């Protein structure tokens, strides 16, 4: 897999975390659940970036 594809995957996971957080803020979904899912996405993208030796 190319370096740009790896960066794209890591960025998409981070973006998914942001979207979940925004959904939690602006909809009836509980904010605490959305925050936990968003943090999990961001931590997961950080772990994946470190595993693929990318700079975040």
Secondary structure, DSSP 8 states (H G I E B T S, - for coil): --HHHHHHHHHHHHHHHHHHHHHHHHSSS-HHHHHHHHHHHHHHHHHHHHHTT---
